[in-house]
Structures are given as structure tokens and as C-alpha cells.
């Protein structure tokens, strides 16, 4: 039987009775007296009308999932559960050899700092969804997908930790870089400043100023933090993968990118739905400043991790791709393009980022996504 004090311990066999011992007699339980408290308002017995649901500030029963008003949110949840994986599914043996014997100092610099930035960012993302966003949703189909998203951010953090541990990097030094490297710290501080103001549980989103601040913070999170910065975090590793280096880490990142596509898409859709339901218009100047600040921080970050270009990837490639993806995210949000004329500087990225399983069945465990198909940036 289950050991409740140590659930991981092997189950112990049930106790056996002494021969001749009479079976235990069930204790008679007296019926419980029902107590009705006058200070608790009874729940309405009327069924939930889906038209009464709202993303925020809703008044319907948050515990009743269906009928849906936002069936697309439920579809996000179902699709996310088809994308199940763990970092232990992927063989990292060749990565250990590559790091020790095949990579230059410049390539190691890129690899280590990408891991340093991403692991801090995913913990921040997990806290933001769990503490700042999910609790403010008033439709359960939205909360359920975001609960899955919180898990996935934790899974991504495990993945980076698995890479750091497997390669044999100094964990304390790698994890602490975001505190001591100004170019990494700047991005984390921008995210903290824009997101901390909405981490409070007592925000009244019926206040128009608080609502606008929440929407700008969520726009930053979905459109920039997850929609742009994460992609540029993955791209240098995919550049190494193109040359046959660190293929295990890159495959881990392919799985993470699949999750992040859903995260960014969901966040953008929720922001647009709130704007529609609450009939609010965000300040164009504030939005423009948000994009400009994000681009400046990404340029500084690129200048640090790629201070010495690696074969097939440069600072100019990195920041150019940021601007290209930023324009795409801005269009999805209904904003003007922040960087008119920006072109795709990594034409190989879509193909490189897609999962391809061309493996010998007897040599590895195949962990193909159930959904299959190609990654859609939109």
C-alpha cells in the first residue's frame, strides 16, 4: 500500500491478521448534521450562459468549464498535450564530445550565454503566467491552457538544467551570469519592470488605467518576451546544429520552440480578445516605445554573445531576424510594423527549427510530436 509519508518508497504489503482473529467490525457512523451558514451567499443554480463569459471581469461560475465561449482556448490545451516530451528523451552524448573537442572558444561563449539567458527567462515566464495572468482570467478554458503553460515553462527550465548538467558546466557560474553580465541583465530587468506591476493579486481590472497597464504588460510578454526574444535565444544553437554541432541541445530547443509558438499565439489572441471585450485602445506611443526598448536590448545582447562572429552566424543576422519577427508579431497584434522593411536574415530557420525524425528505431527512442507537420510561425 502507498506510503503517505514517503510516496516514492516501494509500496508495503498489507498487514496480515493473526490466525483465528475475528474480522474487524465496521464502526457505525452517525449521520452528519447539515449546517447552513447565513453569511455565505448561495451559488446560483442557473446554468452558465456562455455569452455571459468574459476573459476578465466575468461574473459566471469560474468552476464550470462548459459550455465554452472560447473553444479555441480549449483547442490550445488539447494541442499542447499532444506535444508531450521530456529532456530525457534525447541523447546528449555527442554534445558532450562536441563541447569538449569540436567547438571553438567563441562557439562555447555563445552556447553558455544562451543557456544562461534562457534558463532565467523561463523561470520568469513561469512566474508571470502563474501569478500575474492566470488568476485574472475569469473563463476556465483559458485558465486550463495557462496551467499547462506553467508546466511547460518548468519543463523548459528542466531542459536547460539538463543541458548544463550533462555538458558539465559550472552550474553556479552559468546561473549567476544574468546578474553579472550587463547585456543579459538588461533584458531580465526590462522584463521584471514591465511584468512586476501586474504580479499583484489585488489589481482591479475594472479600473481603466490598471487595465491598460495589464494589457501592455501582457502584450510585452506574449509579443516580445515569448514571441521574439525566445526565438532569438534559440537561433544561435540552430546555427551550430546546421554545422553538425550540439545536435542534442538543438533538438531539445526544437521541442521548446514548438511550445513557445503556442504560448506566443495564445497570449496575442487573449490580448486582442480583451481589447475587443473591454473596448479599450492602447496608447500607440507606449507600444512604439516598448518595441524600441526591446530592440535596443536585443542589439546589446547580440553584441555580447556574438562579439566574435561564429561560422554561419553574426550579430547582424541575430538583430535582423529579431526585427523581421517583431514586424510579424506587431501585425498579429494589430500594431504598425516597428521596423518597416526588415527582411528575414535567417532563411534557413523555419526548416531548421522543424522536428525531423530520421532515426534508426534500434538506436534511439523516437519521440515524434503526435500532431506532426511543420512549425507555423503564425
Helices and strands as residue ranges (DSSP letters): G 50-52, H 71-82, G 87-89, H 93-97, I 98-102, H 105-127, I 128-133, G 134-136, H 140-167, H 171-180, H 182-196, H 208-219, I 220-229, H 230-242, H 247-278, H 284-305, H 315-333, H 349-353
